[in-house]
Amino acid sequence: MIELGIPPLILQQALQLVALHFRYTVLHTNTIAAKLYTLRCKFRCSNAHPQHTIENRIAKAHSTLMISSTYPGPPSVPRSVTLAKPKNRNSYTTFLKPIVSAEWLSQIRLKYPQSPLPPSGNVSSRQHAHFLLHHLSLCNNLYKLPPYLTMCAHRNPMSLLRLRSQSHQSIPTHMLNIADNQRDAYDSGVCLYCPSGVTCSEIHLILECPATSHVALDLIQLLTTLLYDTCQPDWSTLTTHEQTSLILGDPPSTLSTKFHHV
């Protein structure tokens, strides 16, 4: 679900539990639930509470997000939350999202420790491909959808999403098999249009396959002009990963922020 900005369940639950701790210790301290929660937290270490109790789950959530410095006391109220209007109940959750995003990214990097920057080489899974193709934008905010899903609202990005998820009609080797409810692994799907038996990856379909690469020629010509106009490295000097990343909407790493929209 990294493609759609949906964090793993364990991180999503941690965010909700830490936000609940904030409500009990900062926002609504006079409620019965908050007073019971505070009382149970005081005796959590001395009593053998089951692991699934709310106070133990909240304590584990703080450790998961690496923000257990003030627990079990009230967390420090960030400036963005202090300045928010009282009716804006989601301000603390918004504050926590970059923390969740950073932990999410660290887990992905641990999963693929050999991935170089700038990215290159073969990929082993759909998540690995997304990590390599969008490595720069992922460093900012994993909740943010990849550019190709948001920058062209007047066009239907579903075809690219299907291409990324390997469920496109033009990739028969990756179509879901209804009989056994399984499909080929990312690196075992072979392009049916090429006799050499190469892996049917995004890079291959967009840039290399003789049956499909012509679709991107007009866009490549436009990107070549834009790179020249903004004094960026020439298109031909970029790696295939960097070229595909540009086609999917990620700006070059050396491009000034003021030109990103262009």
WOQUIJO-V748574 format. One record per run of one state. SS is the DSSP state (H for helix, E for strand, C for the rest). FROM is the first residue (numbers start at 1). TO is the last residue. If there is no record, write none. Layout:
# WOQUIJO-V748574
((SS | FROM | TO) (SS | FROM | TO))
This chain:
# WOQUIJO-V748574
((C | 1 | 1) (H | 2 | 4) (C | 5 | 8) (H | 9 | 27) (C | 28 | 31) (H | 32 | 42) (C | 43 | 53) (H | 54 | 64) (C | 65 | 78) (H | 79 | 82) (C | 83 | 90) (H | 91 | 111) (C | 112 | 125) (H | 126 | 133) (C | 134 | 134) (H | 135 | 138) (C | 139 | 146) (H | 147 | 150) (C | 151 | 157) (H | 158 | 164) (C | 165 | 171) (H | 172 | 174) (C | 175 | 176) (E | 177 | 177) (C | 178 | 181) (E | 182 | 182) (C | 183 | 185) (H | 186 | 188) (C | 189 | 189) (E | 190 | 190) (C | 191 | 198) (E | 199 | 199) (C | 200 | 201) (H | 202 | 208) (C | 209 | 212) (H | 213 | 229) (C | 230 | 234) (H | 235 | 237) (C | 238 | 239) (H | 240 | 247) (C | 248 | 256) (H | 257 | 259) (C | 260 | 262))
